[in-house]
Amino acid sequence: MKLHIDQPAGLNLITGYGTDHVLINKVRHDGNLLVTPDALHAGWAPGGFAGLRAEDFAALRDLAPQVVLIGTGTRQRFPAPALLRPLIEAGIGFEAMDLPAACRTYNILAGEGRKVVAALLFDPSV
């Protein structure tokens, strides 16, 4: 799906998505990744949803977000609470949602100037 948004200069926004990719500022990215308003981090959570580890979420603390949006692919899934402990202990808010919802919500929060991270996971079988 293509998203139509006004894009402030220098801000990473999700301009489209599919079951196996996202477009960040109209550039295609395949594979799991982290998106912040000012950076992209490819290769996040290489094991996908089934292989998530607490270390994957601990790595997000260094980004110092206010909130983490966990895009879990084509359907909403919830990581085990023990995996989210690094975020909980750091006082970082998080929300798990399907990939389309995470993309839309990220754009809204980034556009408001919030410190947001979209942690995007793709389904390997799609």
Rosetta silent file (secondary structure, phi, psi, omega in degrees, C-alpha in Angstrom):
SEQUENCE: MKLHIDQPAGLNLITGYGTDHVLINKVRHDGNLLVTPDALHAGWAPGGFAGLRAEDFAALRDLAPQVVLIGTGTRQRFPAPALLRPLIEAGIGFEAMDLPAACRTYNILAGEGRKVVAALLFDPSV
SCORE:     score description
SCORE:     0.000 S_00000001
   1 L     0.000  143.119  178.616    0.000    0.000    0.000 S_00000001
   2 E   -98.887  134.664  177.738    1.186    3.490   -0.780 S_00000001
   3 L  -104.941  137.613  177.781    0.882    6.183    1.889 S_00000001
   4 L  -107.568  115.530 -178.093    0.380    9.835    0.949 S_00000001
   5 L  -144.441  154.490  170.531    1.938   12.223    3.427 S_00000001
   6 L   -80.794  130.064 -173.091    3.614   15.590    3.548 S_00000001
   7 L  -109.728  110.859  173.199    7.261   14.882    4.258 S_00000001
   8 L   -65.323  145.373 -178.675    9.322   17.266    6.364 S_00000001
   9 L   -61.454  137.586  174.946   12.938   17.449    5.187 S_00000001
  10 L    78.420    7.809 -177.246   15.350   15.057    6.866 S_00000001
  11 L  -108.869  127.676  175.568   12.654   12.913    8.491 S_00000001
  12 L   -74.821  118.356  175.771   12.394    9.176    7.829 S_00000001
  13 L  -126.396  150.190  179.239    8.795    8.410    6.951 S_00000001
  14 E   -87.105  112.731 -175.221    7.233    5.198    5.698 S_00000001
  15 E   -99.001   -2.940  176.021    5.899    5.986    2.241 S_00000001
  16 E  -179.518  165.344  178.389    4.645    2.488    1.425 S_00000001
  17 E  -158.870  159.328  174.478    4.677   -1.123    2.551 S_00000001
  18 L  -143.700 -172.646 -177.540    3.949   -4.665    1.447 S_00000001
  19 L   -70.220  -18.347 -176.523    4.095   -8.093    3.027 S_00000001
  20 L  -128.889   12.195 -177.646    7.866   -8.314    2.512 S_00000001
  21 E  -162.045  166.257  167.074    9.125   -4.718    2.412 S_00000001
  22 E  -132.665  156.743  172.126    8.671   -1.103    3.399 S_00000001
  23 E  -108.057  120.606  176.151    9.461    2.076    1.520 S_00000001
  24 E  -107.466  116.479 -175.740   11.297    4.648    3.614 S_00000001
  25 L    50.430   41.461  176.407   11.261    7.999    1.844 S_00000001
  26 L    72.238   12.069  176.770   10.362    6.068   -1.346 S_00000001
  27 E  -109.082  127.727 -176.463   13.380    3.728   -1.061 S_00000001
  28 E   -73.904  137.439  175.367   12.600    0.006   -0.726 S_00000001
  29 E  -131.752  126.355  178.049   13.933   -1.926    2.267 S_00000001
  30 E  -106.723  146.801  177.016   13.575   -5.690    2.604 S_00000001
  31 L    92.879  161.179 -178.139   14.018   -7.584    5.837 S_00000001
  32 L   -60.075  138.947 -179.910   13.475   -6.789    9.487 S_00000001
  33 E  -158.002  164.976  173.703   14.597   -3.329   10.482 S_00000001
  34 E  -107.379  136.476  177.874   14.332   -0.475   12.935 S_00000001
  35 E  -123.175  126.859  172.100   13.125    2.905   11.738 S_00000001
  36 E  -122.140  166.673  179.608   13.595    6.117   13.706 S_00000001
  37 L   -57.472  -24.085 -177.161   12.931    9.653   12.513 S_00000001
  38 L  -125.175    7.804 -178.826   16.651   10.103   11.817 S_00000001
  39 E  -156.656  157.205  172.898   18.117    6.616   11.265 S_00000001
  40 E  -123.946  140.907  179.085   17.559    3.149    9.813 S_00000001
  41 E  -130.091   97.554 -179.961   18.982   -0.028   11.319 S_00000001
  42 E   -76.543  156.274  175.243   18.764   -3.017    8.956 S_00000001
  43 L    83.326   11.012  178.768   19.125   -6.582   10.173 S_00000001
  44 L   -67.101  143.444  176.411   17.276   -6.165   13.472 S_00000001
  45 L    47.556   65.064 -175.506   15.932   -9.431   14.941 S_00000001
  46 L   -61.547  -19.831  179.029   17.372  -11.716   12.260 S_00000001
  47 L   -84.410    2.886 -179.023   15.398  -14.681   13.644 S_00000001
  48 L    69.106 -169.162 -177.001   12.071  -12.991   12.919 S_00000001
  49 H   -59.754  -45.795 -177.673    9.160  -13.055   15.324 S_00000001
  50 H   -63.497  -26.105 -178.060    9.693  -16.696   16.310 S_00000001
  51 H  -101.949   13.693 -179.673   13.358  -15.994   17.074 S_00000001
  52 L   -58.023  141.880  178.591   12.927  -12.787   19.105 S_00000001
  53 L  -129.317  157.831  176.585   15.283  -12.476   22.075 S_00000001
  54 H   -57.680  -32.800  179.621   15.448  -10.080   25.002 S_00000001
  55 H   -62.039  -32.497  177.973   18.727   -8.838   23.475 S_00000001
  56 H   -62.110  -39.563  179.748   16.812   -7.609   20.422 S_00000001
  57 H   -81.272  -30.216  176.762   14.764   -5.315   22.659 S_00000001
  58 H   -61.896  -34.254  179.450   17.724   -4.398   24.885 S_00000001
  59 L   -63.148  -22.604 -178.959   19.398   -2.923   21.788 S_00000001
  60 L   -74.600  -22.552 -178.771   16.528   -0.429   21.529 S_00000001
  61 H   -58.919  -37.648 -178.633   17.394    1.221   24.852 S_00000001
  62 H   -64.076  -21.970  178.561   20.415    2.947   23.295 S_00000001
  63 H   -80.218  -12.173  176.675   18.065    4.700   20.856 S_00000001
  64 L    51.095   50.697  179.195   16.276    6.287   23.852 S_00000001
  65 L   -79.917  160.704  169.305   12.771    6.257   22.359 S_00000001
  66 L   -79.409  -35.252 -177.006    9.604    7.371   24.103 S_00000001
  67 E  -148.638  146.018  175.470    7.740    4.503   22.478 S_00000001
  68 E  -115.558  126.701  175.466    8.508    1.397   20.415 S_00000001
  69 E  -101.726  116.960 -177.769    5.995    0.198   17.834 S_00000001
  70 E   -98.735  104.855  177.777    6.476   -3.507   17.179 S_00000001
  71 E   -87.078  112.593 -169.067    5.144   -4.355   13.720 S_00000001
  72 L   -99.577   27.458  177.263    4.618   -8.117   13.812 S_00000001
  73 L    93.680 -148.093 -174.099    3.956   -8.854   10.143 S_00000001
  74 L   -74.535  -14.214  177.229    0.613   -9.574    8.533 S_00000001
  75 L  -138.722  155.719  179.741   -1.129  -10.201   11.842 S_00000001
  76 L   -74.475  128.574  175.505   -0.875   -8.831   15.341 S_00000001
  77 L  -135.754  155.978 -176.540    1.178  -11.006   17.663 S_00000001
  78 L  -116.823  121.723  174.974    2.484  -10.314   21.131 S_00000001
  79 L   -62.404  151.081  177.402    6.083  -11.016   22.184 S_00000001
  80 L   -59.068  140.143 -178.719    6.463  -12.901   25.451 S_00000001
  81 H   -53.880  -35.937 -179.622    6.591  -10.499   28.420 S_00000001
  82 H   -61.971  -31.575  179.423   10.060  -11.726   29.416 S_00000001
  83 H   -69.536  -28.771 -176.687   11.406  -10.552   26.046 S_00000001
  84 H   -88.104   -2.919 -177.556   10.072   -7.048   26.676 S_00000001
  85 H   -51.746  -41.163  178.518   11.671   -6.739   30.117 S_00000001
  86 H   -58.319  -36.989  178.210   14.513   -4.472   28.846 S_00000001
  87 H   -72.003  -42.767 -179.577   11.937   -1.945   27.632 S_00000001
  88 H   -60.902  -47.511 -178.413    9.831   -2.233   30.780 S_00000001
  89 H   -64.809  -28.466  179.254   12.842   -1.740   33.068 S_00000001
  90 L   -87.588   -2.433 -179.965   13.928    1.317   31.052 S_00000001
  91 L    71.763   26.818 -179.901   10.442    2.848   31.249 S_00000001
  92 L   -96.027  126.318  177.939   10.022    2.762   27.468 S_00000001
  93 E   -72.493  153.828  178.710    6.468    2.370   26.210 S_00000001
  94 E  -150.687  156.864  177.647    5.697   -0.208   23.543 S_00000001
  95 E  -147.630  131.231  176.025    2.806   -1.462   21.472 S_00000001
  96 E   -98.211  133.849 -179.373    2.553   -4.592   19.327 S_00000001
  97 E  -155.674  166.809  177.195    0.473   -4.332   16.156 S_00000001
  98 L   -67.092  165.272 -174.310    0.377   -5.670   12.628 S_00000001
  99 H   -59.127  -46.636  179.356    2.804   -4.148   10.141 S_00000001
 100 H   -58.592  -42.708  179.500    0.340   -1.792    8.384 S_00000001
 101 H   -65.281  -39.288  178.953   -0.833   -0.326   11.701 S_00000001
 102 H   -63.799  -39.985  179.330    2.761    0.090   12.895 S_00000001
 103 H   -64.061  -46.887 -179.173    3.678    1.953    9.689 S_00000001
 104 H   -64.912  -44.426 -178.295    0.728    4.342    9.935 S_00000001
 105 H   -65.919  -40.899  177.125    1.205    4.963   13.655 S_00000001
 106 H   -55.714  -48.522 -177.909    4.946    5.542   13.220 S_00000001
 107 H   -59.790  -40.322  179.181    4.300    8.257   10.618 S_00000001
 108 H   -63.419  -49.843 -177.091    1.851   10.056   12.894 S_00000001
 109 H   -67.523  -41.731  178.168    4.195   10.008   15.900 S_00000001
 110 H   -63.522  -40.042  178.839    7.302   10.895   13.873 S_00000001
 111 H   -64.811  -26.007  176.544    5.399   13.755   12.240 S_00000001
 112 L   -83.694   -1.748 -179.665    4.534   15.057   15.712 S_00000001
 113 L    83.756   15.809  179.747    8.237   15.117   16.595 S_00000001
 114 L   -77.778  152.383  175.608    8.031   12.169   18.999 S_00000001
 115 L   -85.930   92.757 -174.011   11.030    9.935   19.705 S_00000001
 116 E  -120.737  146.596  172.198    9.584    6.773   18.194 S_00000001
 117 E  -122.664  129.187  170.364   11.101    3.529   16.952 S_00000001
 118 E   -99.603  115.154  177.187    9.279    1.241   14.537 S_00000001
 119 E   -99.323  100.637 -168.785   10.611   -2.292   15.026 S_00000001
 120 E  -103.604  126.782  179.700    9.376   -3.961   11.850 S_00000001
 121 L  -118.041  140.129  178.808    9.219   -7.719   11.344 S_00000001
 122 L  -112.924  146.750  178.512    8.204   -9.499    8.154 S_00000001
 123 L   -73.955  125.338 -177.439    6.641  -12.935    7.859 S_00000001
 124 L   -68.290  -24.729 -175.504    9.186  -15.314    6.302 S_00000001
 125 L   -88.035   -5.530 -176.611    6.509  -17.443    4.621 S_00000001
 126 L   -90.579    0.000    0.000    4.787  -14.569    2.793 S_00000001
